């Protein structure tokens, strides 16, 4: 499903992409040729692909970039600090 640009993320993260800046980098996948970013304003996850960036759901972000969520995964498994 393709979304309108105005309907994804927030004005902060959309503005960063429009200005050639980026939200905060969380992870990079050399295998998929992608990068995962998160907006510090709204918490949206962005996946930068070879030709464009789009928002992705948190479940997809966790599945595709497990190394970006070690604290979350540790807490989910009931492990201590």
Secondary structure as UniProt FT lines:
FT   HELIX           5..7
FT   HELIX           11..18
FT   TURN            19..20
FT   STRAND          24..29
FT   TURN            30..33
FT   STRAND          34..38
FT   TURN            40..42
FT   STRAND          45..48
FT   STRAND          53..56
FT   HELIX           58..64
FT   HELIX           66..69
FT   HELIX           70..76
FT   TURN            77..78
//
